[in-house]
Amino acid sequence: MCGISLVVGIGDDAGAIDGALTRAHGALAHRGPDGEAFLWIGRDGTARRSTRWIGGAPDLAAGIAFHQLKVQDLSEAAVQPLASSDGATWIVLNGEIYNAGELRSVLCNHGHRFQTRSDAEVAMAAYREWGPGCVERFRGMWAFFILDVARRTLFGSRDRLGIKPMYYSIEPSRLVFASEPRAVMRARGAHPSANRDRIREFLTGLPPESARDTFFDGVRLMPEASVVEIDLQNRGMPPAFRRFWDLRDYVSTPGDQPPFDRAVTEVRSHLESSISEHAQAAVPVGCLLSGGLDTSYVARSLAKRAQGRGDAPVPSYSIVFSERDMSELPFIWSVVRGGGLNSHMHQLTPAQAWRDVDAVVATQGQPLLGQDLIAQYHAYQLARQHGSVVVLEGQGADELLAGMPSYAAARFDELLAGWRPRELVTELWTNARRRGASRSHAAARLARWFARKAVGPRPPSLPEWVEAGSFGHAGDPPNDWTPSRDPSRLNQSLFRLVSRTNLPTVLQYQDRSAMAHGIESRVPFLDHRFVEYCFRLPPDYKVYRGRYKRVLAAAAAGLVPDAVLARRDKKTFVSKTNWIPLREEHATVLREMASSATMQNTHWFKPQRLARFVEDYLQGRHDDGPALWRLYTAWRWLELFEVRS
């Protein structure tokens, strides 16, 4: 896990390269506490490395800057940018190639020799042996660029699921890539402009329809599962991204699925293999533990592994709350009591969360839809304080296996469309009962669901204090996104969550929160082989009679405590919309926000109606605290980044 900045000049102005590069590089210092270096690429394709900015070189075609977090090979020989022994190729890599050891053995048989134990050197040798197709052999998470001196090209790639980020912008004088959107924005030099589509979605309270667009206009996310080649001799050409893996190829074909018992065994085997790979590092490894099924599975698997090898207990990190209706403490303790874990907890208070809003907005480079990102920020901070550099967590399981109640709706639609009324009523009934509803309430929920299906979905609307004319229509899919070919509506819905909406968003959140504290976060549920396997499974292995992630829960039996397996709720980090007492303790600041020049002069808002909306909330005439929260964090983002609306 590191920080990459790359600037390719399009014209003849070297200042368009080195000035932009140093600005981007400066915005990423937190991503690499173990060192930094630059690679200056001449118009003839030659490269020279330096440990400091040299500036002003007149013959530059491109420049790369790198902040390093050492995880595998801790020697000076592995410091990046890393050159091949003959100087014909150079690499900067952010992430981990988990099968680097296997590939190293294969490449040695092909005559390659290695100077380090780093996966970056393996990726570079793989490129030299197999060309751009090398990425199809990689297992892991990555964003990298390789300079091919002879061909005068830069070859770049992102991993299949987009776990490791790379953002870019195209300008008249340069092409900029960087590991965070704020670094790309800083490279551009001028005050950033807001992306109106993202702002519109945000103000309605909806999660993004396309996480490939950032909140900064003109700053985009490089597509996942893609490669790109940049010709340094023809630098006026825009980057053409090419996909090397397509999740649509993996579908739940009826009649070609394993029996449930075999699927349980195979899920367990996949996960144990993935967790073992993800736990390999030359630095201290820990795990996040929330008390839910996913992190509990990872934590207990790591603990069992440590106990079997006689290793020290694995550090686990948990954010807890004093509020009973938000507390995960009983479930966390049930996992820790199994042994093999050294538990560290931090009790987050509303006062502390409020104090850290600016820090988290600055970390994310965007306003905050909810308050859970503050808890996530503190979880990684806790890990770094106690010495962990690598942290495993449970991200991705919900999207792969329908772990949230809202994800189950597609299963209900599937049964309705297939005209299977008995199964539909059974599923709806057991779902409501497992959530703790009485018979009468369960019956009422059934009636409301059928009523909503009869009326159809309502399009989202902007609040009355928003100037709707400032925005276009949001919600159209990106041009390069195509839906799943799976016959199951549930799997179609999960495909959308994984490839377009929820997972790309939370992976970006996770990366920035972790790297704010110099932590490499790893996600064993997103091993691409396990992802492919999950999309081949039928829908009733995921949602069945009120149970979510059915096959995972069965695979976890005997490993994860019964208290966790029997849970009927599903909490987020911060599950109360009024947890931070905005009205009671922060009225003065909210009034300051409403009357500020930033909000009054932003043409997205109707100033008088906005001020009235805020005052009505403070006076108790409405209770839309989530909207006040979004407004407040949008204000902080606009001011912190000096964004032009």
C-alpha positions as CSV (number, residue, x, y, z in Angstrom):
1,M,0.0,0.0,0.0
2,C,1.6,3.2,-1.2
3,G,0.9,6.5,-2.9
4,I,1.5,6.9,-6.7
5,S,1.5,10.2,-8.7
6,L,2.1,10.2,-12.4
7,V,2.1,13.2,-14.7
8,V,2.6,12.8,-18.5
9,G,3.2,16.0,-20.4
10,I,1.2,16.6,-23.6
11,G,3.0,19.7,-24.8
12,D,6.6,20.9,-24.6
13,D,6.2,22.7,-21.2
14,A,8.3,20.7,-18.6
15,G,6.7,22.9,-15.9
16,A,3.4,21.2,-16.7
17,I,5.0,18.0,-15.4
18,D,7.3,18.7,-12.5
19,G,5.1,21.4,-10.9
20,A,2.0,19.2,-11.1
21,L,3.9,16.1,-9.9
22,T,5.2,17.7,-6.7
23,R,1.8,19.1,-5.9
24,A,0.1,15.7,-6.3
25,H,3.0,14.0,-4.4
26,G,2.7,16.4,-1.5
27,A,-1.0,15.5,-1.1
28,L,-0.1,11.8,-0.6
29,A,2.5,11.8,2.1
30,H,0.3,10.0,4.6
31,R,0.2,6.9,2.2
32,G,3.9,6.2,2.5
33,P,5.6,6.9,5.8
34,D,8.6,4.6,4.9
35,G,10.2,6.7,2.2
36,E,9.7,8.6,-1.1
37,A,11.4,8.8,-4.5
38,F,10.9,10.2,-8.0
39,L,11.4,8.8,-11.5
40,W,12.0,11.4,-14.2
41,I,11.3,10.1,-17.8
42,G,12.9,11.8,-20.7
43,R,11.5,12.2,-24.2
44,D,13.9,9.5,-25.4
45,G,12.4,7.0,-22.9
46,T,15.3,7.0,-20.5
47,A,14.7,7.2,-16.8
48,R,16.6,8.6,-13.8
49,R,15.7,8.1,-10.2
50,S,16.1,10.6,-7.4
51,T,15.2,10.8,-3.8
52,R,14.2,14.5,-4.1
53,W,12.5,16.8,-6.6
54,I,15.0,18.0,-9.1
55,G,12.7,20.3,-11.0
56,G,13.1,22.3,-14.2
57,A,14.4,19.5,-16.4
58,P,13.6,20.7,-20.0
59,D,13.5,17.3,-21.6
60,L,10.8,15.5,-19.6
61,A,8.0,13.4,-21.1
62,A,6.7,12.2,-17.8
63,G,7.4,12.0,-14.1
64,I,6.4,9.5,-11.4
65,A,6.5,10.2,-7.6
66,F,6.1,7.5,-5.0
67,H,5.4,7.3,-1.2
68,Q,6.3,3.9,0.2
69,L,4.7,1.8,2.9
70,K,6.9,-1.3,3.4
71,V,5.0,-4.5,3.9
72,Q,6.7,-7.5,2.4
73,D,10.4,-6.9,1.5
74,L,11.7,-4.3,4.1
75,S,15.1,-4.0,2.6
76,E,16.5,-0.9,0.8
77,A,16.9,-3.0,-2.4
78,A,13.1,-3.1,-2.8
79,V,12.5,0.6,-2.5
80,Q,10.3,1.9,-5.4
81,P,10.4,3.2,-8.1
82,L,12.2,-0.2,-8.7
83,A,14.3,-0.9,-11.8
84,S,15.1,-4.2,-13.4
85,S,18.7,-5.3,-13.3
86,D,19.3,-4.1,-16.8
87,G,17.4,-0.8,-16.4
88,A,15.0,-1.7,-19.2
89,T,11.9,-1.5,-17.1
90,W,10.8,0.4,-14.0
91,I,7.8,-0.1,-11.7
92,V,5.7,1.6,-9.1
93,L,3.1,-0.7,-7.5
94,N,0.4,0.0,-4.8
95,G,-1.1,-3.2,-3.3
96,E,-0.2,-6.8,-3.1
97,I,0.2,-9.7,-5.5
98,Y,-0.6,-12.6,-3.2
99,N,0.6,-15.3,-5.6
100,A,4.0,-13.6,-6.1
101,G,5.8,-16.6,-4.7
102,E,4.3,-19.0,-7.2
103,L,4.9,-16.6,-10.1
104,R,8.5,-16.1,-8.9
105,S,9.2,-19.8,-9.2
106,V,7.6,-20.0,-12.7
107,L,9.6,-17.0,-13.9
108,C,12.9,-18.4,-12.4
109,N,12.3,-21.5,-14.6
110,H,12.0,-19.0,-17.6
111,G,15.4,-17.6,-16.7
112,H,14.5,-14.6,-14.7
113,R,16.6,-13.7,-11.7
114,F,15.5,-11.6,-8.8
115,Q,17.2,-9.0,-6.6
116,T,14.5,-8.7,-4.0
117,R,11.6,-10.5,-2.3
118,S,9.1,-7.9,-3.4
119,D,6.0,-8.6,-5.4
120,A,6.7,-5.4,-7.4
121,E,9.7,-7.0,-9.0
122,V,7.7,-10.1,-9.7
123,A,5.0,-8.0,-11.5
124,M,7.7,-6.3,-13.5
125,A,9.3,-9.6,-14.6
126,A,5.9,-11.0,-15.4
127,Y,5.3,-8.1,-17.7
128,R,8.6,-8.8,-19.5
129,E,7.8,-12.4,-19.9
130,W,4.1,-12.3,-20.8
131,G,3.4,-8.7,-21.8
132,P,0.1,-6.9,-20.9
133,G,-1.5,-10.3,-20.5
134,C,0.5,-10.8,-17.3
135,V,-2.2,-9.3,-15.2
136,E,-4.5,-12.3,-15.9
137,R,-2.0,-14.4,-13.9
138,F,-2.1,-12.1,-10.9
139,R,-4.1,-12.8,-7.7
140,G,-4.5,-9.8,-5.4
141,M,-5.1,-6.1,-5.3
142,W,-3.0,-3.6,-7.3
143,A,-2.7,-0.4,-9.1
144,F,0.7,0.0,-10.9
145,F,2.6,1.5,-13.7
146,I,5.5,0.0,-15.6
147,L,7.9,2.0,-17.7
148,D,9.1,0.1,-20.8
149,V,12.2,2.0,-21.8
150,A,12.6,0.3,-25.2
151,R,9.0,0.7,-26.3
152,R,8.8,4.2,-24.7
153,T,5.5,3.3,-23.1
154,L,3.9,3.3,-19.7
155,F,1.8,0.2,-18.9
156,G,-0.7,0.5,-16.1
157,S,-3.4,-1.7,-14.5
158,R,-5.9,-2.0,-11.7
159,D,-7.1,-5.2,-10.1
160,R,-10.2,-7.1,-11.0
161,L,-12.5,-5.8,-8.2
162,G,-10.9,-2.3,-8.0
163,I,-9.7,-2.8,-4.5
164,K,-6.7,-0.5,-5.1
165,P,-7.5,2.9,-6.5
166,M,-6.1,5.0,-9.3
167,Y,-7.7,8.3,-10.3
168,Y,-7.0,10.4,-13.4
169,S,-7.7,13.6,-15.3
170,I,-7.1,14.8,-18.8
171,E,-6.0,18.4,-19.4
172,P,-4.7,20.3,-22.4
173,S,-1.1,20.2,-21.2
174,R,-0.9,17.0,-19.2
175,L,-2.4,13.7,-18.2
176,V,-2.5,13.1,-14.4
177,F,-2.9,9.9,-12.4
178,A,-2.8,9.6,-8.6
179,S,-3.9,7.3,-5.8
180,E,-6.4,9.8,-4.4
181,P,-8.7,12.3,-6.1
182,R,-7.5,15.2,-4.0
183,A,-4.0,14.5,-5.3
184,V,-5.2,14.8,-8.9
185,M,-7.1,17.9,-8.0
186,R,-4.0,19.5,-6.4
187,A,-1.9,18.6,-9.5
188,R,-4.3,20.7,-11.6
189,G,-3.4,23.8,-9.5
190,A,-6.6,25.9,-9.9
191,H,-9.5,25.9,-7.5
192,P,-11.5,22.7,-8.2
193,S,-15.0,22.7,-9.5
194,A,-17.7,20.4,-8.1
195,N,-19.2,17.4,-10.0
196,R,-22.8,18.3,-10.2
197,D,-24.1,14.8,-10.8
198,R,-22.4,13.6,-7.6
199,I,-23.7,16.6,-5.6
200,R,-27.2,16.0,-6.8
201,E,-27.1,12.4,-5.7
202,F,-25.6,13.4,-2.4
203,L,-28.2,16.0,-1.6
204,T,-31.0,13.6,-2.2
205,G,-29.4,11.2,0.3
206,L,-28.8,8.5,-2.3
207,P,-25.7,6.4,-2.6
208,P,-23.8,7.0,-5.9
209,E,-24.9,5.4,-9.1
210,S,-21.4,5.5,-10.5
211,A,-18.5,5.7,-8.1
212,R,-16.1,6.2,-11.1
213,D,-17.0,9.9,-10.9
214,T,-15.5,11.8,-7.9
215,F,-16.9,14.9,-6.3
216,F,-14.3,16.9,-8.2
217,D,-15.3,17.7,-11.8
218,G,-12.9,16.2,-14.3
219,V,-11.4,13.7,-11.8
220,R,-12.4,10.1,-12.6
221,L,-11.6,6.6,-11.3
222,M,-9.6,4.4,-13.6
223,P,-11.9,1.4,-14.4
224,E,-11.3,-1.8,-12.4
225,A,-10.0,-4.9,-14.2
226,S,-8.4,-2.7,-16.8
227,V,-5.0,-2.1,-18.4
228,V,-3.8,1.0,-20.2
229,E,-0.8,1.8,-22.4
230,I,0.5,5.3,-22.7
231,D,2.7,6.0,-25.7
232,L,5.4,8.5,-24.6
233,Q,6.1,9.3,-28.2
234,N,2.5,10.2,-29.0
235,R,1.5,11.9,-25.7
236,G,-1.5,13.7,-27.2
237,M,-3.5,10.5,-27.3
238,P,-6.0,10.1,-24.4
239,P,-5.7,6.9,-22.4
240,A,-7.7,3.9,-23.8
241,F,-8.6,1.5,-21.0
242,R,-9.0,-2.2,-21.9
243,R,-10.8,-4.7,-19.7
244,F,-9.0,-8.0,-19.0
245,W,-11.7,-9.7,-16.7
246,D,-15.5,-9.5,-16.8
247,L,-17.7,-10.6,-13.8
248,R,-20.6,-11.0,-16.2
249,D,-19.0,-14.3,-17.3
250,Y,-19.9,-15.9,-14.0
251,V,-23.6,-16.7,-13.7
252,S,-25.8,-19.1,-11.7
253,T,-26.8,-21.4,-14.5
254,P,-29.8,-23.6,-13.3
255,G,-28.8,-27.3,-13.2
256,D,-25.1,-26.5,-12.9
257,Q,-24.8,-25.8,-9.2
258,P,-23.3,-27.7,-6.3
259,P,-25.6,-29.3,-3.7
260,F,-25.9,-26.9,-0.7
261,D,-23.7,-29.1,1.6
262,R,-20.9,-29.2,-1.0
263,A,-21.2,-25.4,-1.5
264,V,-20.7,-24.9,2.3
265,T,-17.5,-27.0,2.2
266,E,-16.3,-25.1,-0.9
267,V,-17.0,-21.7,0.6
268,R,-15.1,-22.6,3.7
269,S,-12.2,-23.9,1.6
270,H,-12.1,-20.8,-0.5
271,L,-12.1,-18.5,2.5
272,E,-9.5,-20.3,4.5
273,S,-7.1,-20.2,1.5
274,S,-7.8,-16.5,0.9
275,I,-7.4,-15.5,4.6
276,S,-4.1,-17.5,4.8
277,E,-2.8,-15.6,1.8
278,H,-3.9,-12.2,3.0
279,A,-2.3,-12.8,6.4
280,Q,1.2,-13.0,4.8
281,A,3.4,-10.0,5.6
282,A,6.8,-9.0,7.1
283,V,5.1,-6.4,9.3
284,P,2.5,-6.8,12.2
285,V,-0.9,-8.0,11.0
286,G,-4.3,-7.4,12.8
287,C,-8.0,-7.5,12.0
288,L,-11.0,-5.3,12.4
289,L,-13.8,-6.9,14.5
290,S,-17.2,-5.4,14.5
291,G,-19.2,-8.3,15.9
292,G,-20.9,-9.1,12.6
293,L,-20.6,-12.4,10.8
294,D,-18.0,-11.3,8.2
295,T,-15.3,-9.7,10.5
296,S,-16.0,-12.5,13.1
297,Y,-15.2,-15.1,10.5
298,V,-11.9,-13.4,9.5
299,A,-10.9,-12.9,13.2
300,R,-11.7,-16.4,14.3
301,S,-9.9,-17.9,11.3
302,L,-6.8,-15.8,12.0
303,A,-7.0,-16.7,15.7
304,K,-7.3,-20.4,15.0
305,R,-4.3,-20.2,12.6
306,A,-2.2,-18.4,15.3
307,Q,-3.2,-20.9,18.0
308,G,-2.4,-23.9,15.8
309,R,1.1,-22.5,15.0
310,G,1.8,-21.4,18.6
311,D,2.0,-17.7,17.5
312,A,1.1,-14.7,19.6
313,P,-2.6,-13.7,19.7
314,V,-3.8,-11.7,16.7
315,P,-4.6,-8.0,17.5
316,S,-8.2,-7.2,16.8
317,Y,-9.6,-3.6,16.7
318,S,-13.2,-2.6,17.5
319,I,-15.1,0.6,17.8
320,V,-17.7,0.5,20.5
321,F,-20.4,2.8,21.8
322,S,-21.9,3.5,25.2
323,E,-25.4,3.6,23.7
324,R,-27.1,0.2,24.2
325,D,-29.0,0.2,20.9
326,M,-25.7,0.7,19.1
327,S,-23.5,-1.6,21.1
328,E,-21.9,-4.6,19.5
329,L,-19.9,-5.4,22.6
330,P,-21.6,-8.7,23.5
331,F,-20.9,-10.1,20.1
332,I,-17.3,-8.8,20.0
333,W,-16.6,-10.4,23.4
334,S,-18.1,-13.7,22.2
335,V,-15.6,-13.8,19.4
336,V,-12.6,-12.7,21.6
337,R,-13.5,-15.3,24.3
338,G,-12.6,-18.1,21.8
339,G,-8.9,-17.2,22.3
340,G,-6.1,-16.3,20.0
341,L,-7.1,-12.6,19.8
342,N,-5.7,-9.6,21.6
343,S,-8.6,-7.2,21.7
344,H,-8.2,-3.4,21.5
345,M,-11.3,-1.2,21.7
346,H,-12.0,2.4,21.4
347,Q,-15.3,3.9,22.6
348,L,-16.3,6.6,20.2
349,T,-18.4,9.5,21.6
350,P,-20.6,12.0,19.7
351,A,-18.3,14.8,20.9
352,Q,-15.2,13.1,19.4
353,A,-17.0,12.3,16.2
354,W,-18.1,16.0,15.8
355,R,-14.6,17.2,16.5
356,D,-13.2,15.0,13.7
357,V,-15.6,15.9,10.9
358,D,-13.1,18.1,9.2
359,A,-10.3,15.5,9.4
360,V,-12.5,12.8,7.9
361,V,-13.9,15.1,5.1
362,A,-10.3,16.0,4.3
363,T,-9.3,12.3,4.3
364,Q,-12.2,11.3,2.0
365,G,-12.0,14.4,-0.2
366,Q,-15.8,14.6,-0.3
367,P,-18.8,15.3,2.0
368,L,-20.0,12.5,4.2
369,L,-23.3,10.8,3.5
370,G,-23.4,9.2,7.0
371,Q,-21.5,9.2,10.3
372,D,-20.1,5.7,10.0
373,L,-17.0,6.9,8.1
374,I,-15.8,8.7,11.3
375,A,-16.0,5.3,13.2
376,Q,-14.1,3.6,10.4
377,Y,-11.4,6.4,10.5
378,H,-10.9,5.7,14.2
379,A,-10.8,1.9,13.7
380,Y,-7.7,2.3,11.5
381,Q,-6.2,4.9,13.8
382,L,-6.6,2.4,16.7
383,A,-4.8,-0.3,14.7
384,R,-1.8,2.0,13.9
385,Q,-1.6,3.1,17.5
386,H,-1.1,-0.5,18.6
387,G,1.5,-1.3,15.9
388,S,-0.4,-3.1,13.1
389,V,0.6,-2.1,9.6
390,V,-1.6,-4.7,7.8
391,V,-5.3,-5.1,8.8
392,L,-7.7,-7.7,7.4
393,E,-11.5,-7.0,7.4
394,G,-14.8,-8.3,6.1
395,Q,-15.6,-5.9,3.2
396,G,-17.4,-7.4,0.3
397,A,-19.3,-10.3,1.8
398,D,-22.6,-8.4,2.1
399,E,-22.6,-7.6,-1.6
400,L,-21.6,-11.0,-2.8
401,L,-24.0,-13.0,-0.6
402,A,-26.9,-10.5,0.1
403,G,-26.1,-9.7,3.7
404,M,-28.3,-6.6,4.1
405,P,-32.1,-6.7,4.5
406,S,-32.4,-4.2,1.6
407,Y,-30.5,-6.6,-0.7
408,A,-33.1,-9.3,-0.1
409,A,-35.8,-7.3,-1.9
410,A,-34.5,-8.6,-5.3
411,R,-35.2,-12.1,-4.1
412,F,-38.8,-11.2,-3.3
413,D,-39.1,-9.6,-6.8
414,E,-37.7,-12.8,-8.3
415,L,-40.3,-15.0,-6.6
416,L,-43.1,-12.6,-7.6
417,A,-41.9,-12.4,-11.3
418,G,-41.7,-16.2,-11.4
419,W,-45.2,-16.4,-10.0
420,R,-44.2,-18.5,-7.0
421,P,-46.7,-16.9,-4.5
422,R,-46.4,-19.6,-1.8
423,E,-42.6,-19.2,-1.7
424,L,-42.9,-15.4,-1.8
425,V,-45.3,-15.2,1.2
426,T,-43.1,-17.7,3.1
427,E,-40.0,-15.7,2.4
428,L,-41.7,-12.4,3.4
429,W,-43.2,-13.9,6.5
430,T,-40.1,-15.6,7.8
431,N,-38.1,-12.5,7.0
432,A,-40.3,-10.3,9.1
433,R,-40.5,-12.8,11.9
434,R,-36.7,-13.2,12.0
435,R,-36.4,-9.5,12.3
436,G,-38.5,-9.7,15.5
437,A,-41.9,-8.6,14.3
438,S,-45.0,-9.8,15.9
439,R,-47.6,-11.8,13.9
440,S,-49.7,-8.6,13.3
441,H,-46.7,-6.5,12.4
442,A,-45.4,-9.2,10.1
443,A,-48.8,-9.3,8.4
444,A,-48.7,-5.5,8.1
445,R,-45.3,-5.6,6.5
446,L,-46.5,-8.1,4.0
447,A,-49.4,-5.9,3.1
448,R,-47.1,-2.8,2.8
449,W,-44.7,-4.7,0.5
450,F,-47.4,-5.7,-1.9
451,A,-48.8,-2.2,-1.9
452,R,-45.4,-0.7,-2.8
453,K,-45.0,-3.2,-5.6
454,A,-48.5,-2.2,-7.0
455,V,-47.6,1.5,-6.9
456,G,-44.1,1.1,-8.3
457,P,-40.9,2.9,-7.3
458,R,-40.9,6.6,-6.7
459,P,-38.2,8.6,-8.4
460,P,-36.0,10.5,-5.9
461,S,-36.7,14.2,-5.5
462,L,-34.5,17.1,-4.4
463,P,-35.3,18.9,-1.2
464,E,-37.3,22.2,-1.6
465,W,-34.3,24.2,-0.6
466,V,-32.2,23.0,-3.5
467,E,-32.2,24.9,-6.8
468,A,-33.2,22.0,-9.1
469,G,-32.3,24.0,-12.2
470,S,-28.6,23.8,-11.2
471,F,-28.6,20.1,-11.9
472,G,-29.3,17.7,-14.7
473,H,-30.9,14.3,-14.2
474,A,-28.8,11.8,-12.2
475,G,-28.9,8.1,-12.1
476,D,-28.0,7.1,-15.7
477,P,-25.5,4.2,-15.7
478,P,-22.0,5.0,-16.9
479,N,-21.4,4.4,-20.6
480,D,-19.0,1.5,-20.0
481,W,-21.3,-0.3,-17.5
482,T,-23.5,-3.2,-18.7
483,P,-25.9,-5.3,-16.5
484,S,-25.5,-8.9,-15.5
485,R,-26.5,-11.8,-17.8
486,D,-27.5,-13.9,-14.8
487,P,-31.1,-15.4,-14.9
488,S,-31.5,-14.6,-11.1
489,R,-32.8,-11.2,-10.2
490,L,-31.0,-11.4,-6.9
491,N,-27.7,-12.1,-8.6
492,Q,-28.4,-9.3,-11.1
493,S,-29.0,-6.9,-8.2
494,L,-25.8,-8.1,-6.4
495,F,-23.8,-7.7,-9.6
496,R,-24.9,-4.1,-9.7
497,L,-23.9,-3.6,-6.1
498,V,-20.5,-5.1,-6.7
499,S,-19.6,-3.5,-10.1
500,R,-21.4,-0.2,-10.1
501,T,-22.7,1.2,-6.8
502,N,-22.0,0.0,-3.2
503,L,-18.8,-2.0,-3.4
504,P,-16.8,0.5,-5.5
505,T,-17.9,3.3,-3.1
506,V,-17.0,1.5,0.2
507,L,-13.7,0.3,-1.2
508,Q,-12.7,3.9,-1.9
509,Y,-13.8,4.9,1.6
510,Q,-11.8,2.0,3.1
511,D,-8.7,2.8,1.2
512,R,-8.6,6.5,2.2
513,S,-9.5,5.8,5.9
514,A,-6.8,3.1,6.2
515,M,-4.1,5.1,4.4
516,A,-4.8,8.2,6.4
517,H,-3.0,6.2,9.2
518,G,-0.5,4.3,7.1
519,I,-2.4,1.1,7.2
520,E,-2.7,-1.5,4.4
521,S,-6.3,-2.9,4.5
522,R,-6.9,-6.3,3.0
523,V,-10.2,-7.9,2.0
524,P,-10.1,-11.7,1.8
525,F,-13.7,-12.0,0.8
526,L,-12.7,-10.2,-2.5
527,D,-10.3,-12.9,-3.7
528,H,-11.5,-12.9,-7.4
529,R,-11.8,-16.7,-7.3
530,F,-14.2,-16.5,-4.4
531,V,-16.2,-13.7,-6.1
532,E,-16.5,-15.8,-9.3
533,Y,-17.7,-18.8,-7.2
534,C,-20.3,-16.7,-5.3
535,F,-21.9,-15.5,-8.5
536,R,-22.3,-19.1,-9.7
537,L,-24.4,-19.9,-6.6
538,P,-28.2,-20.0,-6.8
539,P,-30.2,-17.2,-5.0
540,D,-31.6,-19.5,-2.3
541,Y,-28.0,-20.2,-1.1
542,K,-27.9,-16.5,-0.3
543,V,-31.4,-15.5,0.9
544,Y,-33.6,-18.2,2.3
545,R,-36.5,-18.0,4.8
546,G,-35.4,-14.8,6.5
547,R,-31.7,-15.7,6.5
548,Y,-29.1,-13.7,4.7
549,K,-25.7,-15.0,3.6
550,R,-27.1,-18.4,4.2
551,V,-24.2,-20.4,2.8
552,L,-21.6,-18.3,4.6
553,A,-23.4,-18.7,7.9
554,A,-23.4,-22.5,7.4
555,A,-19.7,-22.4,6.5
556,A,-19.0,-20.4,9.7
557,A,-20.7,-22.9,12.0
558,G,-18.2,-24.3,14.5
559,L,-15.8,-21.5,13.9
560,V,-17.8,-18.4,14.7
561,P,-19.7,-18.2,18.0
562,D,-23.4,-19.2,18.1
563,A,-24.2,-15.8,19.5
564,V,-23.0,-14.2,16.2
565,L,-24.6,-16.8,14.0
566,A,-28.0,-16.4,15.7
567,R,-28.1,-12.6,15.3
568,R,-31.2,-11.2,13.8
569,D,-30.1,-7.6,13.4
570,K,-27.6,-5.9,11.1
571,K,-26.0,-2.8,12.4
572,T,-23.8,-0.3,10.6
573,F,-20.9,1.4,12.5
574,V,-23.3,4.3,13.5
575,S,-26.9,3.1,13.4
576,K,-28.7,6.1,14.9
577,T,-29.3,9.1,12.7
578,N,-29.6,11.4,15.7
579,W,-26.5,10.0,17.5
580,I,-24.6,13.3,17.2
581,P,-27.0,15.8,18.9
582,L,-27.0,18.5,16.2
583,R,-30.0,20.4,17.5
584,E,-29.1,20.3,21.2
585,E,-25.4,21.0,21.0
586,H,-24.4,22.4,17.6
587,A,-27.2,25.0,16.8
588,T,-24.7,27.9,16.7
589,V,-22.5,26.2,14.1
590,L,-25.5,25.1,12.0
591,R,-26.8,28.7,11.9
592,E,-23.3,29.9,11.0
593,M,-23.3,27.4,8.1
594,A,-26.7,28.5,6.8
595,S,-25.7,32.2,6.8
596,S,-22.2,31.7,5.5
597,A,-21.1,33.3,2.3
598,T,-20.2,29.8,1.0
599,M,-23.7,28.5,1.3
600,Q,-25.5,31.7,0.5
601,N,-23.5,32.2,-2.7
602,T,-23.6,28.5,-3.9
603,H,-26.1,28.4,-6.7
604,W,-27.2,24.9,-5.8
605,F,-29.3,26.3,-2.9
606,K,-32.2,28.7,-2.4
607,P,-30.6,30.7,0.4
608,Q,-33.8,31.8,2.2
609,R,-35.4,28.4,2.1
610,L,-32.1,26.8,3.2
611,A,-31.9,29.1,6.2
612,R,-35.5,28.4,7.1
613,F,-35.0,24.6,6.7
614,V,-32.1,24.8,9.2
615,E,-34.0,27.0,11.6
616,D,-37.1,24.8,11.5
617,Y,-34.9,21.8,12.4
618,L,-33.4,23.7,15.3
619,Q,-36.8,24.7,16.5
620,G,-38.1,21.1,16.3
621,R,-40.5,21.8,13.5
622,H,-39.1,18.8,11.5
623,D,-36.6,16.1,12.3
624,D,-34.6,15.6,9.2
625,G,-31.3,15.3,10.9
626,P,-29.6,13.3,8.1
627,A,-30.2,16.2,5.7
628,L,-28.7,18.6,8.2
629,W,-25.7,16.3,8.5
630,R,-25.3,16.2,4.7
631,L,-25.5,20.0,4.5
632,Y,-23.0,20.5,7.2
633,T,-20.4,18.1,5.7
634,A,-21.0,19.6,2.2
635,W,-20.2,23.0,3.7
636,R,-17.0,21.7,5.3
637,W,-15.9,20.1,2.0
638,L,-16.6,23.3,0.0
639,E,-14.5,25.4,2.4
640,L,-11.7,22.9,3.1
641,F,-11.0,22.4,-0.6
642,E,-12.1,25.8,-1.8
643,V,-14.5,24.2,-4.3
644,R,-16.2,26.3,-6.9
645,S,-19.9,25.4,-7.2
